[in-house]
Amino acid sequence: MSPAATTYQQSEIDTALAAINFDAQGLVPAIAQQHDSGEVLMMAWMDRDAVAETMRTGRGCYWSRSRKGPWRKGDTSGHIQTLVELRIDCDGDTLLVLVDQTGVACHTGRHNCFFRAIRGGTLETIAPIVIDMNKTGKD
């Protein structure tokens, strides 16, 4: 059974935003991790609005550098991330977004974005495509 989305009150959002050290572009790296297995799903960027929206709605929202706009994970594919907990590292310059992932996290159709490894001096693909994203839409 999936956990209910964690949402935060405005005072909690304000506290989090004050603790985050955004870079010169107004962004902070965010690591999305499956809350129960510990699997690292993806890395993305968040701006102040994405952090606030994620905390307010309980659904993963990021900043797309290529689109130069908000990216609500799953809007086109249906592969959403339900927020379980948001953590801020010791320096305030990286976020850990504990989520419950519905479907796949990677736009390639793999369960996570870390599907390649250097092994024996070569780059190997170590995870299969699970879903044809051409049929579901890419995030």
C-alpha atoms as an extended CHARMM CRD file, in Angstrom:
* protein
*
       139  EXT
         1         1  MET       CA              0.0000000000        0.0000000000        0.0000000000  PROA      1               0.0000000000
         2         2  SER       CA              1.3760000000        3.3870000000       -0.9910000000  PROA      2               0.0000000000
         3         3  PRO       CA              1.7970000000        6.0040000000        1.7120000000  PROA      3               0.0000000000
         4         4  ALA       CA             -0.3510000000        9.1000000000        1.6430000000  PROA      4               0.0000000000
         5         5  ALA       CA              1.3560000000       12.1770000000        0.2710000000  PROA      5               0.0000000000
         6         6  THR       CA              3.1230000000       14.3000000000        2.8440000000  PROA      6               0.0000000000
         7         7  THR       CA              2.1720000000       17.9420000000        2.6140000000  PROA      7               0.0000000000
         8         8  TYR       CA              3.5020000000       20.8670000000        4.5840000000  PROA      8               0.0000000000
         9         9  GLN       CA              2.0310000000       24.0720000000        5.9690000000  PROA      9               0.0000000000
        10        10  GLN       CA              3.2730000000       27.4380000000        4.6920000000  PROA      10              0.0000000000
        11        11  SER       CA              5.3110000000       28.0500000000        7.8570000000  PROA      11              0.0000000000
        12        12  GLU       CA              7.1520000000       24.7550000000        7.2880000000  PROA      12              0.0000000000
        13        13  ILE       CA              7.7380000000       25.6320000000        3.6250000000  PROA      13              0.0000000000
        14        14  ASP       CA              9.1500000000       29.0180000000        4.6670000000  PROA      14              0.0000000000
        15        15  THR       CA             11.4700000000       27.3030000000        7.1740000000  PROA      15              0.0000000000
        16        16  ALA       CA             12.7400000000       24.9010000000        4.4960000000  PROA      16              0.0000000000
        17        17  LEU       CA             13.2780000000       27.6480000000        1.9180000000  PROA      17              0.0000000000
        18        18  ALA       CA             15.2780000000       29.6850000000        4.4330000000  PROA      18              0.0000000000
        19        19  ALA       CA             17.5420000000       26.6670000000        5.0890000000  PROA      19              0.0000000000
        20        20  ILE       CA             18.2920000000       25.9480000000        1.4100000000  PROA      20              0.0000000000
        21        21  ASN       CA             21.3250000000       27.5080000000       -0.2810000000  PROA      21              0.0000000000
        22        22  PHE       CA             20.2610000000       27.9400000000       -3.8900000000  PROA      22              0.0000000000
        23        23  ASP       CA             23.0620000000       28.4340000000       -6.4370000000  PROA      23              0.0000000000
        24        24  ALA       CA             23.6140000000       31.5450000000       -8.5910000000  PROA      24              0.0000000000
        25        25  GLN       CA             20.9230000000       30.3480000000      -11.0180000000  PROA      25              0.0000000000
        26        26  GLY       CA             18.4630000000       29.9310000000       -8.1430000000  PROA      26              0.0000000000
        27        27  LEU       CA             18.6490000000       26.1290000000       -8.2480000000  PROA      27              0.0000000000
        28        28  VAL       CA             19.5080000000       23.3070000000       -5.8650000000  PROA      28              0.0000000000
        29        29  PRO       CA             20.2160000000       19.6610000000       -6.8130000000  PROA      29              0.0000000000
        30        30  ALA       CA             17.5760000000       17.2210000000       -5.6300000000  PROA      30              0.0000000000
        31        31  ILE       CA             18.1050000000       13.4720000000       -5.3730000000  PROA      31              0.0000000000
        32        32  ALA       CA             14.8540000000       11.4890000000       -5.6440000000  PROA      32              0.0000000000
        33        33  GLN       CA             15.0180000000        8.2580000000       -3.6480000000  PROA      33              0.0000000000
        34        34  GLN       CA             12.4140000000        5.5060000000       -3.2170000000  PROA      34              0.0000000000
        35        35  HSD       CA             11.4280000000        5.8730000000        0.4310000000  PROA      35              0.0000000000
        36        36  ASP       CA             11.1310000000        2.1910000000        1.3450000000  PROA      36              0.0000000000
        37        37  SER       CA             13.8800000000        0.4890000000       -0.6730000000  PROA      37              0.0000000000
        38        38  GLY       CA             16.4870000000        3.2650000000       -0.6830000000  PROA      38              0.0000000000
        39        39  GLU       CA             16.8560000000        2.9980000000       -4.4720000000  PROA      39              0.0000000000
        40        40  VAL       CA             18.2070000000        6.2300000000       -5.9480000000  PROA      40              0.0000000000
        41        41  LEU       CA             15.7930000000        7.0760000000       -8.7640000000  PROA      41              0.0000000000
        42        42  MET       CA             17.0650000000       10.2790000000      -10.3310000000  PROA      42              0.0000000000
        43        43  MET       CA             18.7290000000       13.6250000000       -9.8410000000  PROA      43              0.0000000000
        44        44  ALA       CA             16.9760000000       16.8250000000      -10.8820000000  PROA      44              0.0000000000
        45        45  TRP       CA             17.0430000000       20.5260000000      -10.0680000000  PROA      45              0.0000000000
        46        46  MET       CA             14.5900000000       22.5170000000       -7.9720000000  PROA      46              0.0000000000
        47        47  ASP       CA             14.0400000000       26.2390000000       -7.7200000000  PROA      47              0.0000000000
        48        48  ARG       CA             12.1960000000       27.9470000000       -4.8470000000  PROA      48              0.0000000000
        49        49  ASP       CA              8.8160000000       27.4820000000       -6.5340000000  PROA      49              0.0000000000
        50        50  ALA       CA              9.4300000000       23.7800000000       -7.2070000000  PROA      50              0.0000000000
        51        51  VAL       CA             10.3980000000       23.1730000000       -3.5760000000  PROA      51              0.0000000000
        52        52  ALA       CA              7.3260000000       25.0540000000       -2.3640000000  PROA      52              0.0000000000
        53        53  GLU       CA              4.9880000000       23.2640000000       -4.7890000000  PROA      53              0.0000000000
        54        54  THR       CA              6.3880000000       19.8480000000       -3.9010000000  PROA      54              0.0000000000
        55        55  MET       CA              5.9400000000       20.5500000000       -0.1960000000  PROA      55              0.0000000000
        56        56  ARG       CA              2.4910000000       22.1040000000       -0.6200000000  PROA      56              0.0000000000
        57        57  THR       CA              1.0080000000       19.4550000000       -2.9590000000  PROA      57              0.0000000000
        58        58  GLY       CA              2.9250000000       16.3270000000       -1.9390000000  PROA      58              0.0000000000
        59        59  ARG       CA              3.8590000000       15.6250000000       -5.5580000000  PROA      59              0.0000000000
        60        60  GLY       CA              7.3520000000       15.8560000000       -7.0700000000  PROA      60              0.0000000000
        61        61  CYS       CA              7.9140000000       19.0750000000       -8.9930000000  PROA      61              0.0000000000
        62        62  TYR       CA             11.2810000000       20.1030000000      -10.3810000000  PROA      62              0.0000000000
        63        63  TRP       CA             12.8510000000       22.8030000000      -12.5490000000  PROA      63              0.0000000000
        64        64  SER       CA             13.6550000000       21.7750000000      -16.1020000000  PROA      64              0.0000000000
        65        65  ARG       CA             16.7980000000       23.5300000000      -17.2740000000  PROA      65              0.0000000000
        66        66  SER       CA             16.1610000000       22.4650000000      -20.8790000000  PROA      66              0.0000000000
        67        67  ARG       CA             12.5350000000       23.6730000000      -20.8810000000  PROA      67              0.0000000000
        68        68  LYS       CA             13.3550000000       26.6180000000      -18.6180000000  PROA      68              0.0000000000
        69        69  GLY       CA             10.2320000000       26.0150000000      -16.6080000000  PROA      69              0.0000000000
        70        70  PRO       CA              8.5510000000       23.8740000000      -13.9620000000  PROA      70              0.0000000000
        71        71  TRP       CA              8.4620000000       20.1260000000      -14.5270000000  PROA      71              0.0000000000
        72        72  ARG       CA              5.7500000000       18.2900000000      -12.6750000000  PROA      72              0.0000000000
        73        73  LYS       CA              6.9560000000       14.7010000000      -12.6820000000  PROA      73              0.0000000000
        74        74  GLY       CA              4.3560000000       12.5450000000      -14.3660000000  PROA      74              0.0000000000
        75        75  ASP       CA              2.2380000000       15.2290000000      -16.0480000000  PROA      75              0.0000000000
        76        76  THR       CA              2.6830000000       13.6010000000      -19.4610000000  PROA      76              0.0000000000
        77        77  SER       CA              3.5960000000       10.0270000000      -18.5260000000  PROA      77              0.0000000000
        78        78  GLY       CA              1.5340000000        9.4110000000      -15.3920000000  PROA      78              0.0000000000
        79        79  HSD       CA              4.7080000000        8.2370000000      -13.6110000000  PROA      79              0.0000000000
        80        80  ILE       CA              4.3740000000       10.4960000000      -10.5860000000  PROA      80              0.0000000000
        81        81  GLN       CA              6.3740000000       10.8310000000       -7.4040000000  PROA      81              0.0000000000
        82        82  THR       CA              4.4070000000       11.0940000000       -4.1810000000  PROA      82              0.0000000000
        83        83  LEU       CA              6.3520000000       12.9550000000       -1.5010000000  PROA      83              0.0000000000
        84        84  VAL       CA              7.0530000000       11.0370000000        1.6930000000  PROA      84              0.0000000000
        85        85  GLU       CA              9.6660000000       13.3670000000        3.2150000000  PROA      85              0.0000000000
        86        86  LEU       CA             11.9240000000       16.2210000000        2.1510000000  PROA      86              0.0000000000
        87        87  ARG       CA             15.4120000000       16.3760000000        3.6500000000  PROA      87              0.0000000000
        88        88  ILE       CA             18.0520000000       19.0930000000        3.4470000000  PROA      88              0.0000000000
        89        89  ASP       CA             21.7490000000       18.2180000000        3.6980000000  PROA      89              0.0000000000
        90        90  CYS       CA             24.1780000000       19.6540000000        6.2320000000  PROA      90              0.0000000000
        91        91  ASP       CA             25.2610000000       22.5390000000        3.9850000000  PROA      91              0.0000000000
        92        92  GLY       CA             21.7760000000       23.2830000000        2.7100000000  PROA      92              0.0000000000
        93        93  ASP       CA             22.9620000000       22.8460000000       -0.8690000000  PROA      93              0.0000000000
        94        94  THR       CA             21.4330000000       19.4680000000       -1.7790000000  PROA      94              0.0000000000
        95        95  LEU       CA             17.9900000000       17.9990000000       -1.2050000000  PROA      95              0.0000000000
        96        96  LEU       CA             16.9540000000       14.4000000000       -0.6830000000  PROA      96              0.0000000000
        97        97  VAL       CA             13.3830000000       13.8890000000       -1.8410000000  PROA      97              0.0000000000
        98        98  LEU       CA             12.0200000000       10.6480000000       -0.4190000000  PROA      98              0.0000000000
        99        99  VAL       CA              9.1780000000        9.5540000000       -2.6780000000  PROA      99              0.0000000000
       100       100  ASP       CA              6.8720000000        6.7360000000       -3.5880000000  PROA      100             0.0000000000
       101       101  GLN       CA              7.4510000000        6.3130000000       -7.3230000000  PROA      101             0.0000000000
       102       102  THR       CA              4.5040000000        5.2860000000       -9.4990000000  PROA      102             0.0000000000
       103       103  GLY       CA              5.7720000000        3.6460000000      -12.6940000000  PROA      103             0.0000000000
       104       104  VAL       CA              9.2830000000        4.4490000000      -13.8630000000  PROA      104             0.0000000000
       105       105  ALA       CA             11.4380000000        7.4200000000      -12.9050000000  PROA      105             0.0000000000
       106       106  CYS       CA             13.6000000000        7.6530000000      -16.0380000000  PROA      106             0.0000000000
       107       107  HSD       CA             12.4940000000        9.1670000000      -19.3440000000  PROA      107             0.0000000000
       108       108  THR       CA             14.1460000000        6.1750000000      -21.0690000000  PROA      108             0.0000000000
       109       109  GLY       CA             11.5380000000        3.8540000000      -19.5660000000  PROA      109             0.0000000000
       110       110  ARG       CA             13.8670000000        2.3550000000      -16.9780000000  PROA      110             0.0000000000
       111       111  HSD       CA             13.0110000000        2.2010000000      -13.3140000000  PROA      111             0.0000000000
       112       112  ASN       CA             15.7710000000        4.6760000000      -12.4040000000  PROA      112             0.0000000000
       113       113  CYS       CA             18.1730000000        6.9660000000      -14.2490000000  PROA      113             0.0000000000
       114       114  PHE       CA             21.3150000000        5.1690000000      -13.0480000000  PROA      114             0.0000000000
       115       115  PHE       CA             21.2080000000        2.2430000000      -15.4660000000  PROA      115             0.0000000000
       116       116  ARG       CA             24.7760000000        2.4470000000      -16.7880000000  PROA      116             0.0000000000
       117       117  ALA       CA             27.9620000000        1.3330000000      -15.0510000000  PROA      117             0.0000000000
       118       118  ILE       CA             31.6450000000        1.2400000000      -15.8710000000  PROA      118             0.0000000000
       119       119  ARG       CA             32.5980000000       -2.4240000000      -15.6390000000  PROA      119             0.0000000000
       120       120  GLY       CA             35.7930000000       -3.9490000000      -16.9380000000  PROA      120             0.0000000000
       121       121  GLY       CA             36.7200000000       -0.6600000000      -18.5830000000  PROA      121             0.0000000000
       122       122  THR       CA             33.5210000000       -0.4260000000      -20.6230000000  PROA      122             0.0000000000
       123       123  LEU       CA             30.2000000000        1.3300000000      -20.2130000000  PROA      123             0.0000000000
       124       124  GLU       CA             27.4930000000       -1.2850000000      -19.6980000000  PROA      124             0.0000000000
       125       125  THR       CA             23.7280000000       -0.9440000000      -19.5880000000  PROA      125             0.0000000000
       126       126  ILE       CA             22.7250000000       -2.8200000000      -16.4340000000  PROA      126             0.0000000000
       127       127  ALA       CA             18.9480000000       -2.3290000000      -16.3620000000  PROA      127             0.0000000000
       128       128  PRO       CA             16.3270000000       -3.0680000000      -18.9930000000  PROA      128             0.0000000000
       129       129  ILE       CA             13.6910000000       -0.7610000000      -20.4170000000  PROA      129             0.0000000000
       130       130  VAL       CA             10.5260000000       -1.4890000000      -18.4570000000  PROA      130             0.0000000000
       131       131  ILE       CA              8.0230000000        0.7410000000      -20.2610000000  PROA      131             0.0000000000
       132       132  ASP       CA              7.9350000000        2.0950000000      -23.8260000000  PROA      132             0.0000000000
       133       133  MET       CA              7.8210000000        5.8200000000      -23.0690000000  PROA      133             0.0000000000
       134       134  ASN       CA              6.7750000000        6.5660000000      -26.6520000000  PROA      134             0.0000000000
       135       135  LYS       CA              3.4040000000        5.0810000000      -25.6870000000  PROA      135             0.0000000000
       136       136  THR       CA              3.0210000000        6.8800000000      -22.3530000000  PROA      136             0.0000000000
       137       137  GLY       CA              4.6860000000       10.2090000000      -22.9990000000  PROA      137             0.0000000000
       138       138  LYS       CA              8.0100000000       11.3900000000      -21.6490000000  PROA      138             0.0000000000
       139       139  ASP       CA              8.3410000000       13.6170000000      -18.6300000000  PROA      139             0.0000000000
